[in-house]
Amino acid sequence: MRKLIMWNIMTLDGYFEGNQNWDLSFHNVIWGEELEKLSIEQLNAADYLVFGRVTYEGMAEYWTKAEGEIADLMNKIPKLVFSKTLKSAEWNNTTLISENANAEIKKLKEQGGRDMYVFGSANLSETFMNDNLFDEYRIGIAPAILGSGRPLFRPGIATKNLSLISTQQLLTGGVVLTYSK
């Protein structure tokens, strides 16, 4: 069975984004060779990248202009964008899905294959969390305190007990924690 995996980076105080969309300055604190290697490994293990509209638009804007191995993979891998408001999805290899995200993810999981990764996409992730669709949570903790912003796990998310699969300490001072349901 194909797995749905959340991959996010957040600050020590729990924010995955600052007070504005794409306020991700803390990503520079955790980024290094180890995280680059992990990113390439994850992308090579992916059948799909899954996004909500806001993350999709930002990722498409960035990765279609970027160069290098990660950019090549980001642009090549099939992408799913879930949005009720987006009219078209121009980033290559993208399928726009406007209805019933959970049913589509369940169908893809049952088909088997390599993993699906959700990057960012807090609103979509919240839907998937509440419906117990994530198989793994991979969270990079940046050694930074933001003080305010958008929390990764907002109040109202369904309670979950998870099992720690692995920890990876990074030379940048960050850690990557992997949990399964």
Protein Blocks (a to p, Z undefined) as FASTA:
>chain_A
ZZddddddddfkopabdfbghiaklmmmmgcfklmmmmmmmmmmpfbdcddfklmmmmmm
mmmmpgcjklmmmmmpccddddfkbmbdfbghiacdfbhkllmmmmmmmngpaddddeej
lllmmmmmmnopafbdcdddddbdehiacdfbdghiacdddddfbdcddfkopacddddZ
Z
